Amino acid sequence: MSELLAARHHTWNNKAEIESSNLCGCCTCQQIFPPEEIVAWASGDVGNLEDLESLGGGTALCPRCGGDAVIGDKSGFSISPNFLARMNEAWFQKTIIGRPKPNN
Ligand SMILES: [Zn+2]
């Protein structure tokens, strides 16, 4: 469970990590693709997009569905259909947020 929480952080401001990954996956549509396919990046601050590089950040947008929940294998997580399915279930079907475990 905490593994998924940690993985979630790797879907934000992850430009450097994504670009040094061999494989990326989208937690929204659960597709797996090489980082070269990612052509769009979201900035955390909707300001000057030309300054994105100097901010050192950027959040990868999925080339398949446009979602911003992309994670690369450089994060230390193995990008597999099973992993993406678990992430999707945890974050988009809210099994983590909506169902706290007692005494854990
Ligand atoms: Zn996607």
Residues whose N, C-alpha, C, O or C-beta is under 5 A from the ligand:
A	BS01	ZN	C26 T28 C29 Q30 C62 R64 C65 G66 G67
